[in-house]
Amino acid sequence: MVADLLEDGGRDAVSDEFFRCAGFFEAEGVTHSLRIELAQGDLVAPLIVRQIEGSDRVDAISPYGYPGFRVVGGDPAGPVGPAAPIAPFGPVDPSAIDFSRTGLVTAFVRHSLGGEPPLAGATPRNVCLVSDPELPRKSRASDRQQIRKNLKRGYEVVFVPGPEAGPDDRAGFFRAYTETMERTAAAERYFFSELYFDLILDSDRTWLALARDADGTVAAASIAARSDGMLHYYLSGTADSNLRDSPMKNVIESMIEFGAALDLPLNLGGGITPGDPLEEFKRGFANREEQWFTSELICDPTAYRDLTPPGAGDYFPAYRAP
């Protein structure tokens, strides 16, 4: 089994799914496609290739979210759907793959959500909280009460297809999202530009879920994205001026109903750290969990060993440890 790195902006990995669409790749700055050639069908993943500081070597990381692999070939009669293996021929042992032609030292691969990862030995990461329409709905009494109060105050939630979202809708979302990142002292990685959102909202698999108050102002908003058999609560925020009313509860409740109408489970994601307030908030709406996985690929063991400083710990890649 041989892997190749194609300098194509991720074009070889593009599919109809949101987390592998061309607009998402452009927004995330995808530079290459990793193609693993297998007898049963190839695995292709989008990657962002980066220079390793103090070295003439490079490594790579997946774009944000759940991009995973595109499967090219394989058994067309094999299992399909979110509960099926992403690679219908089963997981592949990364140690059996020859990465020498890629020139990479390492690659950090984020898998799609749902089913068995196509690479064996994948690392369990966050538990994602899911509202599945096939299971009894779950909500806290306090959340239901807050949602009803907001409806009486004149709040309403509307869904606007991403490509149809106008400048006012996008500006309202951007304000609510950015204020939330500032309020929570989020890492710089999460301060996306307006161009970033314009690129991903060009996908016909996205919607803006907008909670407007009685004055018509966007009070809270989220991007709903359809990918790999799920509706994803992708990025969201609440405006500072409306924080006390918790309108995001109305947004989530409406997204659950929207997903059910599409016959899709809603992935709410998880928290920043296990058990934090964000995770607990989402648990109030979730009726099941889904384990998310990543793969930490050491493509050039000798170079990895030479680049790793003593006492680097468990961080991957070790030479990028903070």
N, C-alpha and C positions, 0 to 999 in steps of 0.2 A: 504494500500500500504506500502510495507516494502522495505528498502534498505539494501544491504549487501556490505561489503568491502572485496574484494578478493585479497590476497597477491600473485599475479600471474604475475607480470611484465606487466600487461595490456593485457595478452593473451586473456581474455574473450572479450575484446573490439576490437580485431583485425578484420579488414575487408580488402577488396581489394583496398579501397581508400587510397591515399598517406598519408593523415593526420591520418589514423588509421592503418598503416602498421607496421609490427614488427620492421623493421629497423628504422623507425622514432621514435617508442617508445623507442628502445634501445638508440638511439642517445640522446633523451631528458631525459633519466633516469626515465621513467615511472616505478612505483613500484606496483601499484594496479589497479584493475578494480572496479568501482562503479556500482553495478547492482541494478536497481530499478524494483521490481517485480510488474507487473500490470496484471490485468485480460486479457487485450487485447493484451499483448505482452510486453516484458521487454525492458527497456532502459539500455544500458551499455556504460560507459564512462571511458577512461583512466585517471588516476590520479597519481600525484607525492605526496606521503605522507611525511610530514615534522614535525619534533619535534618543539614544541612551546617553545621558549627560556624562561627559568625560570619556566617551568611547566613540569609535566609528561604527558601532553596531546599532541595530534597531530592534524594537519589540513591538507588540501590537495589543490592542484592547478592542473589545466589541463596543459598538455604540450603546447608548443608554437603553433601559427597558428590557425587553425580552426578544431580541432579534433572532437568536438561535441560528439554525441552519436551514437552507433550502435543500430539499432532496431532489436530485436530478436522476431520473431513471428509477430503478428498483421495481418491485412487483406492483403493477397497477391494481391488482386484485387484493392487495394486502389490506390490513385494517386501516381505517381512517377515523378522524374525529379527535376531539381534545383529549380523550382518554387513551388513544392509541400511541404506540411508539412513534416518535417523530421520524425516525428512520425505520421503515417497515421491515427491514432485514435484521433489526436488532442492534444493540450497542456494539461499538467498535473499540478495541483496546488501543489507546493512544500510543502505548509503547511499541506497537507494531507498525506505526506510521513513520515513514522516512520524511522528516521535515527539512532535510539538508538543502533542498533547492529553494526554500523560502527565504533563507538568509536571516530568519528571525532567531533571537535568543529565547524569547518566551512569547506566549499569547494567552491573554485572559479572555475567555469566551463566556458570554452570557447566553444561557439556553432559553428557548421558548418555554412558556409556562404550560404545564399540562402534559401528562404522559411521561414516558421514560426518555431521559436524555440519550442522544445517539452516540455519545462517547461514554465508555465504561469508566467507572471510578469518579464520576462527577461529584462535586462537593455540595452538600446541602447548605443553602444560605437562608434567606428570609423565609418565613412561613407567610404566604399570601392569604389574606382573608377574602372569602368569596361568598356572595349571595347567589345561591343556585335556585332558579325557579322550579326545579324538580323536587325541592325539599320545602318543608314548611317555613314560611317567612319568620324572621326573627327581628325584634326591635325592643328597645327599652321603653318602659312607660314614660320616663322623663323625656326621652327623645320624641315620642309621639305627641306628648303634650306641647313641647316646644314647636313642633311642626304645625300643629293646629293653631297655636297662638300666632305664628307668622302668617298663616293663611288669613286669619281674621284681620291682621294688620295690613293686608293688601299685598303680601308677597306672592309672586307667581314664578314658576320655573318653565322656561321654554327651551326647546331643542332646535338649534339652527344647524343645518348641514355645514360642515367646515367650509367648502368652497363658496357657499352662499352667505357666509358671515360678513357683514359689512364693516366699515371702519369703526363705527360706534360700538358695535358688539365686541370687536377685537380689542379696541382701546379699553373698554370696560373690564374685559377679562385680564388684559395685561396689567392694569392698575391694581386689581384685586390680588392677582398672583404676586406681583412685585412687592406690594405692601406686606403680604404674608411672609415672603422670604426675608424682608428687612426686619419684620417684627420677631421672627424666630431665629434671627442671626444665622441663616442658612449658609452653607459653604458656597464659595464663589461659583462652583460648578452649576448651581441651581438658578443662577441669575441669567436667564435666557433673554435674548434680544427679541424685539418685535419681528425682525426678519425670520428668526427661528420659528416663531409661531405661525407666521405667514406661510412658510414652506410646508409645515406639517398639516396646516389646515387646508392646503390644496388637495389633500387626499380625500376621495369620496368615501373613505371609511372612518371619517372623523365627524364629530358634532361638537358644537359649543353648547354646554348645558348652563344656562344663565338664570340665576335667581335675581329677579328685579324687585325692588321695594315699591311701595305705593306711589312714589314719585317717578318710577320708571328707571331708576338708577341701578346699574349692575352692582348688587350687594355681595354676591358670591358666584363663582363660576368654576367649571371644570371642563376639560377636554375629554370626551368619550371617544375611545378608539377601538375599532373592531379588528381583532387579530387572532388567528389560530384558535377559532372556536370560542372566543370570549369577548365580552365588552370590557374594556379596561378604563378604569378611573385613572387617567394618566397624570395630568398636572392640574392643580386646582388652587384656589385662594379665596380669601374673604377680605373685603374692604375694611379698613380700620373703622370707618364710620358706622359699620353695621355689625361689628364683631359681637356686641352684647346680645344680639338676637339669634346668633348661631344659624344663619340661613344656609350654611353648608349642609345641615341636616335635611333641609328640604331638597337640596340638590341631590344628595345621595339617595334619598327615598325615591325621587323621581327617576334617577338613573337605574335603580333596581327595577322599577316598573317598565322603563324603556327597554332594558335588557330582556325582561320577561316577554315583552311584546315581540321581540326579535328571536325569542327562544334561546337566549344566550345567558350564561352565568355572568355576573358582574364581578370582576377582579378589583378589589379595593386596595390591593397591595398590603404592605405591612407598616411598621413603624421605622424610625431611624435605628433604634436599638430594641431588642426583644423586651416586651412588657412596658414600653414607654407610653406616655399619655396618648400619643397618636395611634398606636396599635390598639390600646384599650377603647378609644373612641370608635375605631372601625369595627371592633369586635361586637359592638352593640347592634350592628346591621348584618353581620355575617352568620351564615348557617353551616359553613364548612371551611376547611383549610386546604390549601394546595402548596406543596413544597416546591420551592424554586431552587435551581441548580446552576452552578458554574463549573467550568473546567479550567484548570491552571496548567497549561501545557509548557513544558520545558523542551524547546525545540533543539537547543544546542547545549547539552549538559556541560561540556567543557567550558564554554564561554560563560555560562551561568555561574559555575563554580568560581571562575576567575573574577567575575564582576561583583560577587557577593562579599560584602565586608564582614569581618568577624562580629558575632553577636547580633546579627540582623533580625533574629526572631522568626516568627511564623508569617510575617507579611509577604505577600506575593505581588510582583517579584521582589525578592529580598533586597536587591540593589536599589529599589525605589522606596524602601522603608522610610517613613518620616523621621 
